[in-house]
Amino acid sequence: MKGPFLPRYFFASVLLLLILASVYVFSESRRFRQELLRQTEAKAEALAEAMETSAKNAILGNSLLENLIGQRLLDNARLIDQLLLTGPLDQAQLSQISTLNRLQKVELLDRDGRPWQFEESPMQRRMREMMRKGWGRQTDEAERERHAMMTFMWGQRWSLPEDKEKVPTRPPPKLVEKKFWEGSAFGVAIGARSFPGIIAVHANADYILNFKKEIEVQRQIEELGHQSDIDHVALLDNNLKVVAHTAPARIDHQEEDPFIKRVKAEGQPLNRIVRSEGGKQLYEVIKPIRLNQSTLSYLKIALSLEPMEIAWRNSLRSIVTFGLAILAVGILGMAAIFYNQNSHMKEIKSLEARVARQERLSALGGLAATVAHEIRNPLNAISMGLQRLKAEFHPTRDEEQYSHFVELMRGEVERLNAIVEQFLSLARPLDLKPEAVRVDELLRELALLTESDAKSSRVQINVVAPANLSAVKADRNHLKQLLLNLVLNAIQAMPHGGTLTLEAKTAHGNLIFTVADTGVGIQPDLLPRIFEPYFTTKPNGSGLGLAVARSIVEAHGGEVTLDSEPGRGSRFQISIPLSGPES
């Protein structure tokens, strides 16, 4: 498995997890926002239903109150007319009647709107007596009927659909021009039978307003306005004029909003989300208030969406935090999985390479045993012949050259025999004889053993090994052979001199050897093949030294690694268990 493979898939998995987390955050925040909006709509609808019932009852109560007050005032006017038929009443008597009946005032006006003065002549007195006794009923019936039908009421704000047909008769134009009702909260005027004019009765404003305040919808709307999530509530009459509002200053304001006019035209409740003049986002509900299929008024409720936005932002913050936590946990989990997978794959690749190497060595083993047997016998014969030639044959001249030649031949035979031995040791399992080995002593022994070679190559050997270093359970001869191969290779890699460092230390139950040189180094493209059998960079090398070294390390249950940089040297590091190879 190549290096970029795992990171590429890891980043792809992280990207997928990021997309899933983003989708979760987006969908969950949207769902929660819709749920908050749905709850706001439900609250607005429930509030509108409750307010509709309350407003309808208030309208009915106000209308009934105004009708009752109107009838009471009409009764007072008729009573005063009846009293006038029995005799004239002065202003003091009228004021007394007003006080007793909680009236603001009573006015007697002629048809021109001027106060009527009772200065009876004998003829008027006889006529009044005749009216009181019922005389002349036939002659004056039409006049009295016309006066009796002239009824006028002002100050009425609420009326039921069936009351709209009972439109009061307006007084004569001159009376209307005088506007005699100005300054009066509520009142009535009737045509008098006792004199040619009208009787105007004005209700006490404080009495009317205090009584209406107990049942009118304005008080309820103002109380609703104290709730934090309600921006405003308004009640509009059938002409879209504000008659009640959480802000009293808005009363009598004429609504010109096309949306409200649309509600009036369609006759159906509508809702919308709108931004107020102050920049706040509001949820508005406009609903007609009906009675017997007739529209009495319109209710407008505006809820502030700011609490919903605050709750949504808090929830979004929690959702994002939760999503990031999931993302972080997912990334860490995937990183751990990919890391373990990568480690396992490396182990698998290492095992596969080791198995393949062992298979190759096993295949070589059979060949090595046969070849070694066939080669050793002639080598032994040659070695013995050379020994006999040196011991038994004495040339008559050039004896020194002859001896040198015989020794050279014996050296080559021994070298060839050593190659056969290395070949056999590489191809067959090592026979280890573990014992406690003092590593510091072993390294100093190696430094002493290779001192002459190092001096000839101008190489300085540094040994770094504490005296109290723990002993390792290993085969001393094979361990010495391993380190000797590495030391000699390091010296040969520094033909112009340098520094060779032999270091030993313990870590995590392992003994770690380091053999580092400052030589020519190894090219990066050659590093993967450096431990292969018969691969060498030396002109006269056999290519078996590092392969044998690795087989010795693996036989002890350890591993060997190499770091090298051309022109800056190489660093071999060997790690073997302190407890020795597994049995």
C-alpha positions in Angstrom: 0.0 0.0 0.0 1.5 3.3 -1.1 2.0 6.2 1.2 -0.6 8.6 -0.4 -3.3 6.0 -0.4 -4.3 6.2 3.2 -4.1 10.0 3.6 -6.2 10.5 0.4 -8.9 8.2 1.7 -8.6 9.7 5.2 -9.2 13.2 3.8 -12.1 12.0 1.6 -13.7 10.4 4.7 -13.2 13.6 6.7 -14.8 15.6 3.9 -17.7 13.2 3.8 -18.1 13.5 7.6 -17.9 17.2 7.3 -20.7 17.2 4.7 -22.9 15.0 6.8 -22.3 17.2 9.9 -23.1 20.3 7.8 -26.3 18.7 6.5 -27.3 17.7 10.0 -26.7 21.2 11.4 -28.6 22.8 8.5 -31.5 20.4 8.6 -31.8 20.4 12.4 -31.6 24.2 12.6 -34.2 24.6 9.9 -36.5 22.0 11.5 -36.2 23.8 14.9 -36.8 27.2 13.3 -39.9 25.9 11.6 -41.1 24.3 14.8 -40.6 27.7 16.6 -42.5 29.4 13.9 -45.3 26.9 14.0 -45.5 27.4 17.8 -45.7 31.2 17.2 -48.4 30.7 14.7 -50.3 28.4 17.0 -50.0 31.0 19.8 -51.1 33.8 17.6 -54.1 31.8 16.4 -55.0 30.8 20.0 -54.6 34.4 21.1 -56.7 35.6 18.2 -59.5 33.1 19.1 -59.5 34.2 22.7 -59.4 37.9 21.7 -62.2 37.3 19.2 -64.5 36.0 21.8 -63.5 38.7 24.2 -63.9 41.4 21.6 -67.2 40.0 20.4 -68.5 40.0 24.0 -67.2 43.5 24.5 -68.8 44.8 21.3 -72.1 43.2 22.3 -71.8 44.7 25.8 -70.9 48.1 24.5 -73.6 48.0 21.9 -76.2 46.9 24.5 -74.9 49.6 26.9 -75.2 52.3 24.3 -78.7 51.1 23.4 -79.7 51.1 27.1 -78.2 54.5 27.7 -79.9 55.8 24.6 -83.3 54.4 25.7 -82.8 55.9 29.1 -82.0 59.3 27.7 -85.0 59.0 25.4 -87.2 58.2 28.3 -85.8 61.2 30.2 -86.5 63.4 27.1 -90.1 62.1 26.8 -90.6 62.6 30.6 -89.5 66.2 30.3 -91.8 66.6 27.3 -94.7 65.2 29.3 -93.9 67.6 32.2 -93.8 70.5 29.8 -97.3 69.6 28.7 -98.5 70.1 32.3 -96.7 73.5 32.8 -93.6 75.4 32.0 -90.2 74.4 33.5 -87.5 77.0 34.3 -83.8 76.3 34.1 -83.5 75.5 37.8 -86.0 72.8 37.5 -84.3 71.4 34.4 -80.9 71.4 36.3 -82.6 69.6 39.2 -83.9 66.9 36.8 -80.4 66.6 35.3 -78.8 66.1 38.7 -81.4 63.5 39.9 -81.0 61.5 36.7 -77.2 61.8 36.4 -77.5 63.8 33.3 -75.0 66.4 32.1 -77.6 68.9 31.0 -81.0 69.2 29.3 -81.6 71.7 26.5 -84.9 73.0 25.0 -84.1 74.4 21.5 -86.4 75.8 18.8 -86.0 74.8 15.2 -83.3 77.4 14.7 -81.2 76.0 17.5 -81.9 78.9 20.0 -83.0 78.2 23.6 -86.7 78.0 23.9 -88.3 80.6 26.3 -91.6 79.8 28.0 -93.6 83.0 28.0 -97.2 81.7 27.7 -100.0 83.9 26.4 -103.6 83.0 27.5 -104.1 81.4 24.1 -100.9 79.2 24.5 -102.1 78.3 28.0 -105.5 77.1 26.7 -103.8 75.2 23.9 -101.5 73.4 26.3 -104.5 72.5 28.5 -106.3 71.1 25.5 -103.2 69.0 24.6 -102.9 67.8 28.2 -106.6 66.8 28.2 -106.5 65.3 24.7 -108.5 68.0 23.0 -107.7 68.9 19.5 -106.1 65.5 18.9 -107.6 65.2 15.5 -106.4 68.6 14.2 -102.9 68.4 15.5 -102.2 64.7 14.9 -100.0 65.1 11.9 -97.9 67.8 13.5 -97.4 65.8 16.7 -96.5 62.7 14.7 -93.9 64.6 12.7 -92.3 66.0 15.9 -92.4 62.5 17.6 -90.6 60.8 14.8 -87.7 63.4 14.8 -85.1 61.4 17.0 -81.4 62.0 16.9 -78.5 60.2 18.8 -74.8 61.1 19.0 -71.7 59.5 20.5 -72.7 55.9 19.6 -69.7 53.9 18.5 -70.9 50.3 18.5 -73.9 48.9 16.7 -75.0 45.4 15.8 -76.0 44.4 12.3 -79.7 44.5 13.1 -79.3 48.0 14.6 -78.0 49.5 11.3 -81.6 49.5 9.9 -82.7 51.8 12.8 -81.1 55.0 11.5 -82.2 57.9 13.7 -83.9 60.8 11.9 -81.7 63.9 11.7 -83.0 67.2 13.1 -83.7 70.2 10.9 -80.6 71.6 9.0 -80.4 74.7 11.1 -80.1 72.6 14.3 -77.4 70.5 12.6 -75.4 73.6 11.7 -75.5 74.7 15.3 -73.8 71.4 16.3 -75.5 71.5 19.7 -74.0 68.1 20.6 -70.4 69.2 20.6 -68.6 68.8 24.0 -71.0 65.9 24.9 -69.9 62.3 25.1 -73.3 60.8 24.5 -76.8 62.2 24.0 -80.2 62.2 22.3 -82.7 64.7 20.9 -86.4 64.3 20.2 -89.0 66.4 18.6 -91.1 68.0 21.4 -94.9 67.8 21.6 -95.1 70.5 24.2 -93.5 73.3 22.0 -92.3 73.6 18.4 -88.7 72.5 18.8 -86.5 69.7 20.3 -85.5 68.4 23.7 -81.8 67.5 23.8 -80.6 65.4 26.7 -76.8 65.1 27.3 -75.4 62.1 29.4 -72.9 62.5 32.1 -69.5 61.8 30.4 -67.7 60.5 33.5 -70.5 58.2 34.3 -70.6 56.8 30.8 -66.9 56.5 30.4 -66.3 54.8 33.7 -69.1 52.3 33.1 -67.8 51.5 29.6 -64.3 51.1 30.8 -65.3 48.1 32.9 -66.4 46.1 29.9 -64.7 47.6 26.9 -61.9 45.8 25.0 -59.3 48.6 25.3 -58.4 47.6 28.9 -58.0 43.9 27.9 -55.8 44.9 24.9 -53.6 47.1 27.0 -53.1 44.3 29.5 -52.1 42.0 26.6 -49.6 44.5 25.5 -47.6 43.9 28.7 -46.5 40.5 27.5 -43.0 40.4 26.2 -43.6 38.6 22.9 -46.7 40.7 21.9 -45.7 43.8 19.9 -49.2 45.2 19.6 -52.9 44.3 19.4 -55.5 46.5 17.6 -59.2 46.4 17.1 -60.6 48.0 14.0 -64.2 48.9 13.2 -65.9 48.0 10.0 -64.3 51.1 8.3 -60.8 50.0 9.4 -60.5 52.8 12.0 -58.6 51.9 15.1 -61.0 51.8 18.1 -58.7 50.0 20.6 -54.9 49.6 20.6 -52.2 48.6 23.0 -50.8 52.0 22.3 -53.7 54.4 23.1 -52.2 57.1 20.9 -53.1 54.9 17.9 -56.8 55.0 18.6 -58.9 56.8 15.9 -56.0 56.1 13.4 -57.3 55.1 9.9 -55.6 52.0 8.6 -54.5 52.2 5.0 -52.5 48.9 4.8 -53.4 47.1 1.6 -53.0 43.8 3.4 -55.7 44.7 5.9 -57.9 45.9 3.1 -57.4 42.5 1.4 -58.7 40.8 4.6 -61.8 43.1 4.5 -62.3 42.3 0.8 -61.8 38.5 1.1 -63.5 38.2 4.5 -61.0 35.6 5.6 -58.2 35.7 8.2 -54.7 36.2 6.9 -51.2 36.1 8.4 -47.8 37.3 7.3 -44.3 38.0 8.5 -43.4 41.7 8.2 -40.7 44.0 9.4 -41.8 47.0 11.6 -40.7 50.6 11.2 -38.2 50.0 14.0 -36.7 47.0 12.1 -38.2 44.3 14.3 -39.6 41.2 12.6 -43.2 40.6 13.4 -45.8 37.8 12.8 -49.1 39.4 12.1 -52.6 37.9 12.2 -55.6 39.9 10.9 -58.9 38.3 11.6 -62.6 39.4 11.0 -64.9 39.3 14.0 -68.3 38.1 12.9 -71.7 37.9 14.4 -74.6 36.2 12.5 -72.6 36.1 9.2 -71.9 39.9 9.5 -68.6 41.5 10.2 -68.5 43.6 13.3 -64.8 44.6 13.3 -61.3 43.4 12.6 -58.7 42.1 15.1 -55.0 42.6 14.4 -52.4 40.8 16.5 -48.6 41.3 16.0 -46.2 38.9 17.8 -42.5 39.8 18.0 -40.3 37.1 16.5 -37.3 38.3 18.6 -37.8 35.7 21.3 -38.1 33.0 18.7 -34.9 34.3 17.0 -33.1 34.3 20.3 -34.2 30.7 21.1 -33.3 29.7 17.5 -29.8 31.3 17.8 -29.2 29.6 21.1 -30.4 26.3 19.7 -28.3 26.8 16.6 -25.2 27.5 18.8 -25.9 24.2 20.6 -26.5 22.3 17.4 -23.3 23.7 15.8 -21.4 22.8 19.0 -22.8 19.3 19.0 -22.1 18.9 15.3 -18.5 20.1 15.8 -18.1 17.7 18.7 -19.4 14.8 16.5 -17.1 15.9 13.7 -14.1 16.1 16.0 -14.9 12.7 17.6 -15.4 11.3 14.1 -12.2 12.7 12.8 -10.2 11.4 15.8 -11.9 8.0 15.5 -11.2 7.7 11.8 -7.6 8.9 12.4 -7.2 6.2 15.0 -8.7 3.6 12.6 -6.6 4.7 9.7 -3.5 4.8 11.9 -4.1 1.3 13.2 -5.0 0.1 9.7 -1.8 1.7 8.4 0.3 0.1 11.2 -1.4 -3.3 10.5 -0.8 -2.9 6.8 2.9 -2.1 7.5 3.1 -5.2 9.7 1.4 -7.3 7.0 3.8 -5.9 4.3 6.7 -6.6 6.6 5.6 -10.1 7.3 4.9 -10.7 3.6 8.4 -9.4 2.7 9.9 -11.6 5.5 7.9 -14.6 4.3 9.0 -14.0 0.7 12.6 -13.6 1.8 12.4 -16.7 3.9 10.9 -18.6 0.9 13.7 -17.4 -1.3 16.3 -18.3 1.4 14.6 -21.7 1.8 14.8 -22.3 -1.9 18.5 -21.3 -1.7 19.0 -23.5 1.3 18.7 -26.7 -0.6 20.9 -25.4 -3.4 23.4 -24.0 -0.8 23.6 -27.4 1.0 24.4 -29.2 -2.2 26.8 -26.5 -3.6 28.5 -26.1 -0.3 29.1 -29.9 0.0 30.5 -30.0 -3.5 32.7 -26.9 -3.0 34.0 -27.7 0.5 35.5 -31.0 -0.5 37.7 -29.5 -3.3 38.5 -26.5 -1.0 39.7 -28.8 1.8 41.8 -30.8 -0.7 43.3 -27.6 -2.1 43.9 -26.3 1.4 45.6 -29.5 2.5 47.7 -29.6 -0.7 48.8 -26.0 -0.1 49.8 -26.9 3.5 51.9 -29.9 2.2 53.5 -27.8 -0.5 54.5 -25.2 2.1 55.7 -27.8 4.6 57.3 -30.4 2.3 58.5 -28.5 -0.8 61.4 -26.2 -0.6 62.3 -24.4 -3.8 66.0 -23.8 -4.7 65.4 -20.2 -5.5 62.8 -17.5 -5.0 61.7 -19.2 -1.8 60.3 -16.0 -0.3 58.1 -15.4 -3.4 57.0 -19.0 -3.3 55.9 -18.8 0.3 54.0 -15.5 -0.4 52.3 -17.1 -3.3 51.3 -20.2 -1.2 49.9 -18.0 1.6 48.0 -15.9 -1.0 46.4 -19.1 -2.3 45.5 -20.3 1.2 44.0 -16.8 1.9 41.8 -17.1 -1.1 40.7 -20.6 -0.2 39.8 -19.4 3.3 37.9 -16.4 1.8 36.0 -18.7 -0.5 35.2 -21.0 2.5 34.0 -18.0 4.5 31.7 -17.0 1.6 30.3 -20.6 1.6 29.8 -20.4 5.4 27.9 -17.0 5.0 25.9 -18.5 2.2 24.9 -21.5 4.4 24.2 -19.3 7.4 21.9 -17.1 5.3 20.0 -20.0 3.8 19.4 -22.0 7.0 18.0 -21.1 10.4 20.5 -19.8 12.9 21.3 -22.0 15.9 21.3 -19.4 18.7 22.8 -20.0 22.1 21.5 -17.1 24.2 23.4 -15.9 27.2 23.7 -12.7 29.3 25.9 -10.3 27.3 27.4 -7.1 28.7 26.9 -4.7 25.8 29.4 -2.1 27.0 32.1 -4.7 27.1 31.1 -6.0 23.7 31.3 -2.6 22.0 34.7 -1.8 23.5 35.9 -5.2 22.4 34.7 -4.4 18.8 36.4 -0.9 18.9 39.7 -2.6 20.0 39.3 -5.3 17.3 38.8 -2.8 14.5 41.2 -0.2 15.8 44.0 -0.9 13.2 41.5 -0.8 10.3 40.1 2.5 11.6 43.5 4.1 12.0 44.6 3.2 8.5 41.5 4.9 7.2 41.8 7.9 9.6 38.5 7.0 11.3 37.9 7.9 15.0 35.7 5.4 16.9 33.5 6.8 19.7 31.8 4.3 22.1 28.7 5.6 24.0 27.5 2.9 26.4 26.9 3.4 30.2 28.6 0.9 32.5 25.3 0.2 34.3 23.6 -0.8 31.0 21.4 -3.8 31.4 22.7 -7.1 30.0 20.9 -8.5 27.0 20.1 -12.2 26.5 21.5 -13.0 23.1 24.0 -15.2 21.2 27.2 -13.4 21.8 29.1 -14.8 18.7 26.2 -13.9 16.3 25.7 -10.5 18.0 29.5 -9.8 17.6 29.3 -10.9 13.9 26.4 -8.6 13.3 28.0 -5.6 14.8 31.4 -6.4 13.2 29.8 -6.4 9.7 28.2 -3.0 10.4 31.4 -1.5 11.8 33.6 -2.7 8.9 31.0 -1.4 6.4 31.1 1.9 8.2 34.9 2.2 8.1 34.9 1.3 4.4 32.3 4.0 3.8 34.7 6.6 5.1 37.8 6.3 2.8 38.9 9.8 3.6 38.4 9.6 7.3 35.6 10.5 9.6 33.9 9.5 12.9 32.3 6.2 13.8 29.8 6.2 16.7 28.9 3.0 18.6 26.0 3.6 21.0 23.9 1.4 23.1 20.8 2.2 25.3 17.6 0.6 26.6 14.1 1.7 25.9 10.7 0.0 26.4 12.3 -3.3 27.2 14.6 -3.3 24.2 18.3 -2.9 23.7 19.0 -0.4 20.9 22.3 -0.4 19.1 23.3 2.5 16.9 26.2 2.4 14.4 26.6 5.8 12.7 29.2 7.0 10.3 30.0 10.3 8.5 30.8 8.7 5.2 29.6 8.9 1.7 26.1 7.7 2.4 23.7 5.8 0.2 21.6 7.0 -2.7 17.8 7.1 -1.9 16.9 4.8 -4.8 19.3 2.1 -3.4 17.9 2.1 0.2 15.1 -0.4 -0.4 17.5 -3.0 -1.8 20.4 -2.5 0.7 19.5 -5.7 2.8 18.9 -7.9 -0.3 21.3 -10.9 -0.7 24.1 -10.4 -3.2 23.3 -6.7 -3.6 26.4 -4.6 -3.0 27.8 -1.2 -3.9 31.4 -2.3 -3.3 33.6 -3.5 -6.2 34.8 -6.5 -4.3 31.8 -7.1 -2.0 29.8 -10.3 -1.8 26.5 -8.7 -1.0 25.9 -11.1 1.9 27.1 -9.0 5.0 24.0 -6.9 5.5 21.7 -9.7 4.5 23.3 -11.9 7.2 23.1 -9.0 9.7 19.4 -8.7 9.2 18.8 -12.4 9.5 20.7 -12.4 12.9 18.6 -9.4 14.1 15.4 -11.1 13.1 16.5 -14.4 14.7 16.8 -12.5 18.0 13.2 -11.1 17.5 14.3 -7.6 16.7 14.5 -5.3 13.7 17.1 -3.1 11.9 16.5 0.2 10.2 18.7 2.5 8.1 18.7 6.2 7.6 21.2 7.5 5.1 21.8 10.8 3.2 24.4 11.0 0.4 27.5 13.0 1.5 26.4 13.0 5.2 26.7 9.4 6.3 24.5 6.5 7.3 22.9 5.4 10.6 22.0 1.8 11.4 19.7 1.2 14.4 19.1 -2.3 15.8 16.5 -3.1 18.4 16.4 -6.5 20.1 14.4 -7.5 23.2 16.4 -7.5 26.5 14.7 -10.8 27.4 16.1 -12.6 24.4 14.5 -14.3 21.4 11.1 -16.0 21.9 11.4 -19.7 22.1 
